[in-house]
Amino acid sequence: MTGAPSVTLTLFGGKGNQVWSDTRSYQPGEFFQYQQPYSALGGTANGYARVTVVTGSGVLATASVLDQRTNDPTTIVMQR
């Protein structure tokens, strides 16, 4: 069994520029949710996020995007 994972979340703006980053370590089975990370930055159009597993393994990441016109959610699962 590997140690607790360390994960970096990096947010990018619509032009591909990095606008924010945060690294956290997690205990096995721990759940953590960033609450509207783009809101604190004033929002963005066409931005994207990158989740990087720095150490450890067993990380599952998802994101939820809300359509600004209809408020319909879309869940995005991680890709390798």
N, CA, C and O of each residue as an XYZ file, in Angstrom:
320
protein
N       0.847     -1.186      0.000
C       0.000      0.000      0.000
C       0.890      1.245      0.000
O       1.873      1.316      0.737
N       0.542      2.201     -0.813
C       1.327      3.430     -0.890
C       0.868      4.421      0.170
O      -0.173      4.234      0.801
N       1.654      5.475      0.357
C       1.310      6.494      1.331
C       0.146      7.348      0.873
O      -0.389      7.169     -0.221
N      -0.232      8.274      1.725
C      -1.329      9.182      1.411
C      -0.984     10.000      0.175
O       0.139     10.491      0.062
N      -1.921     10.157     -0.753
C      -1.630     10.909     -1.961
C      -1.556     12.417     -1.719
O      -2.209     12.963     -0.830
N      -0.751     13.051     -2.529
C      -0.674     14.507     -2.580
C      -1.121     14.904     -3.981
O      -0.639     14.354     -4.972
N      -2.041     15.858     -4.062
C      -2.669     16.214     -5.331
C      -2.626     17.725     -5.526
O      -2.868     18.484     -4.588
N      -2.315     18.160     -6.754
C      -2.339     19.581     -7.102
C      -3.493     19.843     -8.049
O      -3.634     19.165     -9.067
N      -4.317     20.819     -7.719
C      -5.367     21.306     -8.617
C      -4.888     22.625     -9.190
O      -4.551     23.547     -8.446
N      -4.857     22.719    -10.522
C      -4.449     23.943    -11.198
C      -5.589     24.406    -12.090
O      -6.113     23.627    -12.887
N      -5.975     25.673    -11.960
C      -7.030     26.252    -12.795
C      -6.409     27.126    -13.870
O      -5.440     27.846    -13.629
N      -6.986     27.048    -15.057
C      -6.527     27.827    -16.194
C      -7.665     28.679    -16.725
O      -8.826     28.272    -16.692
N      -7.325     29.868    -17.217
C      -8.302     30.750    -17.828
C      -8.602     30.316    -19.259
O      -8.008     29.363    -19.763
N      -9.515     31.012    -19.901
C      -9.944     30.682    -21.252
C      -8.854     30.756    -22.302
O      -8.989     30.157    -23.368
N      -7.784     31.471    -22.030
C      -6.675     31.585    -22.982
C      -5.524     30.646    -22.636
O      -4.445     30.738    -23.222
N      -5.755     29.741    -21.680
C      -4.742     28.770    -21.311
C      -3.753     29.241    -20.271
O      -2.787     28.537    -19.975
N      -3.973     30.419    -19.708
C      -3.073     30.947    -18.685
C      -3.451     30.416    -17.304
O      -4.631     30.364    -16.958
N      -2.447     30.021    -16.515
C      -2.704     29.534    -15.170
C      -3.176     30.684    -14.305
O      -2.554     31.746    -14.271
N      -4.301     30.464    -13.592
C      -4.856     31.526    -12.755
C      -4.862     31.180    -11.263
O      -5.070     32.055    -10.423
N      -4.632     29.883    -10.932
C      -4.665     29.487     -9.522
C      -4.144     28.068     -9.386
O      -4.274     27.268    -10.312
N      -3.549     27.745     -8.232
C      -3.073     26.392     -7.978
C      -3.101     26.119     -6.470
O      -2.879     27.016     -5.657
N      -3.379     24.859     -6.120
C      -3.408     24.462     -4.715
C      -2.982     23.003     -4.619
O      -3.435     22.172     -5.406
N      -2.117     22.686     -3.662
C      -1.679     21.311     -3.433
C      -2.118     20.882     -2.048
O      -1.937     21.614     -1.075
N      -2.701     19.681     -1.962
C      -3.190     19.146     -0.689
C      -2.788     17.685     -0.571
O      -2.637     16.989     -1.574
N      -2.618     17.232      0.651
C      -2.409     15.812      0.934
C      -3.696     15.250      1.511
O      -4.422     15.943      2.224
N      -3.973     13.994      1.202
C      -5.218     13.354      1.616
C      -4.937     12.069      2.369
O      -3.946     11.388      2.105
N      -5.804     11.743      3.301
C      -5.748     10.474      4.012
C      -6.560      9.450      3.205
O      -7.467      9.837      2.469
N      -6.251      8.160      3.331
C      -7.031      7.139      2.626
C      -8.524      7.282      2.904
O      -8.933      7.396      4.060
N      -9.326      7.277      1.863
C     -10.775      7.383      1.995
C     -11.298      8.794      2.196
O     -12.511      8.985      2.281
N     -10.419      9.790      2.276
C     -10.858     11.167      2.509
C     -11.528     11.744      1.267
O     -11.124     11.464      0.139
N     -12.539     12.538      1.492
C     -13.267     13.246      0.436
C     -13.029     14.731      0.622
O     -13.083     15.233      1.744
N     -12.767     15.438     -0.465
C     -12.608     16.887     -0.397
C     -13.247     17.495     -1.637
O     -13.139     16.954     -2.738
N     -13.913     18.625     -1.443
C     -14.580     19.293     -2.551
C     -14.249     20.774     -2.533
O     -14.486     21.459     -1.538
N     -13.698     21.269     -3.644
C     -13.511     22.711     -3.804
C     -14.866     23.296     -4.175
O     -15.536     22.788     -5.074
N     -15.268     24.341     -3.501
C     -16.556     24.975     -3.757
C     -16.385     26.159     -4.709
O     -15.844     27.191     -4.313
N     -16.824     26.028     -5.920
C     -16.816     27.098     -6.917
C     -15.477     27.841     -6.963
O     -15.434     29.045     -6.708
N     -14.398     27.147     -7.281
C     -13.083     27.800     -7.240
C     -12.938     28.975     -8.201
O     -12.183     29.906     -7.918
N     -13.641     28.953     -9.324
C     -13.544     30.073    -10.262
C     -14.289     31.316     -9.766
O     -13.948     32.433    -10.157
N     -15.289     31.140     -8.919
C     -16.046     32.292     -8.406
C     -15.150     33.255     -7.640
O     -15.265     34.471     -7.790
N     -14.255     32.708     -6.817
C     -13.341     33.555     -6.039
C     -12.383     34.333     -6.937
O     -11.785     35.321     -6.511
N     -12.242     33.881     -8.182
C     -11.343     34.547     -9.136
C     -12.105     35.481    -10.068
O     -11.520     36.032    -11.001
N     -13.393     35.664     -9.830
C     -14.195     36.535    -10.677
C     -14.838     35.820    -11.851
O     -15.390     36.469    -12.740
N     -14.776     34.479    -11.871
C     -15.376     33.699    -12.944
C     -14.447     33.585    -14.139
O     -13.386     34.208    -14.182
N     -14.858     32.786    -15.100
C     -14.096     32.623    -16.328
C     -14.988     32.043    -17.407
O     -16.003     31.410    -17.115
N     -14.609     32.259    -18.634
C     -15.285     31.628    -19.766
C     -14.287     30.660    -20.397
O     -13.144     31.027    -20.671
N     -14.720     29.440    -20.623
C     -13.902     28.435    -21.301
C     -12.640     28.050    -20.536
O     -11.662     27.635    -21.157
N     -12.630     28.172    -19.226
C     -11.488     27.750    -18.435
C     -11.479     26.238    -18.267
O     -12.442     25.554    -18.613
N     -10.389     25.734    -17.735
C     -10.302     24.295    -17.471
C      -9.406     24.061    -16.272
O      -8.664     24.948    -15.849
N      -9.485     22.855    -15.731
C      -8.713     22.489    -14.549
C      -7.853     21.275    -14.862
O      -8.197     20.446    -15.704
N      -6.723     21.191    -14.162
C      -5.846     20.024    -14.268
C      -5.590     19.505    -12.857
O      -5.197     20.260    -11.967
N      -5.818     18.213    -12.666
C      -5.540     17.547    -11.394
C      -4.296     16.699    -11.606
O      -4.264     15.840    -12.487
N      -3.274     16.941    -10.797
C      -2.017     16.200    -10.906
C      -1.772     15.454     -9.604
O      -1.718     16.058     -8.533
N      -1.625     14.133     -9.703
C      -1.279     13.335     -8.529
C       0.234     13.422     -8.373
O       0.984     12.858     -9.169
N       0.675     14.138     -7.334
C       2.094     14.388     -7.105
C       2.760     13.149     -6.498
O       3.826     12.729     -6.949
N       2.134     12.574     -5.486
C       2.622     11.351     -4.852
C       1.434     10.468     -4.521
O       0.302     10.943     -4.437
N       1.692      9.185     -4.335
C       0.639      8.257     -3.950
C      -0.184      7.793     -5.142
O       0.188      7.999     -6.297
N      -1.306      7.165     -4.835
C      -2.196      6.639     -5.877
C      -3.598      6.491     -5.309
O      -3.853      6.821     -4.150
N      -4.506      5.987     -6.147
C      -5.877      5.750     -5.694
C      -6.730      7.004     -5.664
O      -7.671      7.092     -4.876
N      -6.415      7.982     -6.513
C      -7.147      9.252     -6.537
C      -8.234      9.193     -7.606
O      -7.981      8.749     -8.726
N      -9.428      9.633     -7.268
C     -10.529      9.752     -8.204
C     -10.986     11.200     -8.181
O     -11.315     11.734     -7.122
N     -11.007     11.836     -9.343
C     -11.409     13.245     -9.415
C     -12.556     13.410    -10.407
O     -12.575     12.777    -11.463
N     -13.511     14.268    -10.051
C     -14.593     14.647    -10.960
C     -14.792     16.150    -10.831
O     -14.358     16.776     -9.864
N     -15.456     16.706    -11.827
C     -15.811     18.124    -11.786
C     -17.250     18.260    -12.232
O     -17.759     17.427    -12.981
N     -17.894     19.299    -11.777
C     -19.260     19.587    -12.191
C     -19.291     20.992    -12.770
O     -18.809     21.944    -12.157
N     -19.859     21.103    -13.947
C     -19.971     22.393    -14.623
C     -21.449     22.708    -14.782
O     -22.236     21.854    -15.191
N     -21.820     23.940    -14.455
C     -23.209     24.365    -14.630
C     -23.331     25.265    -15.848
O     -22.573     26.223    -16.003
N     -24.285     24.952    -16.707
C     -24.577     25.791    -17.862
C     -25.122     27.130    -17.360
O     -26.068     27.153    -16.573
N     -24.548     28.219    -17.796
C     -24.949     29.537    -17.283
C     -26.344     29.963    -17.731
O     -26.966     30.802    -17.081
N     -26.842     29.405    -18.821
C     -28.190     29.764    -19.271
C     -29.263     28.918    -18.624
O     -30.303     29.437    -18.218
N     -29.020     27.598    -18.521
C     -30.062     26.684    -18.065
C     -29.835     26.136    -16.655
O     -30.739     25.532    -16.078
N     -28.643     26.340    -16.095
C     -28.245     25.763    -14.808
C     -28.199     24.241    -14.828
O     -28.194     23.615    -13.768
N     -28.167     23.631    -16.015
C     -28.036     22.182    -16.128
C     -26.607     21.780    -15.776
O     -25.657     22.376    -16.284
N     -26.442     20.776    -14.914
C     -25.096     20.328    -14.555
C     -24.551     19.305    -15.547
O     -25.304     18.554    -16.166
N     -23.249     19.293    -15.682
C     -22.531     18.275    -16.444
C     -21.391     17.781    -15.566
O     -20.614     18.583    -15.049
N     -21.287     16.481    -15.396
C     -20.195     15.916    -14.618
C     -19.077     15.499    -15.562
O     -19.316     14.853    -16.582
N     -17.870     15.872    -15.212
C     -16.699     15.547    -16.007
C     -15.819     14.629    -15.167
O     -15.421     14.979    -14.055
N     -15.521     13.456    -15.708
C     -14.644     12.519    -14.983
C     -13.219     12.710    -15.471
O     -12.979     13.181    -16.583
N     -12.267     12.331    -14.603
C     -10.868     12.559    -14.944
C     -10.426     11.676    -16.107
O     -10.962     10.591    -16.335
N      -9.440     12.176    -16.827
C      -8.817     11.447    -17.926
C      -7.337     11.345    -17.643
O      -6.751     12.240    -17.034
N      -6.752     10.295    -18.068
C      -5.303     10.122    -17.883
C      -4.575     10.756    -19.021
O      -3.345     10.725    -19.061
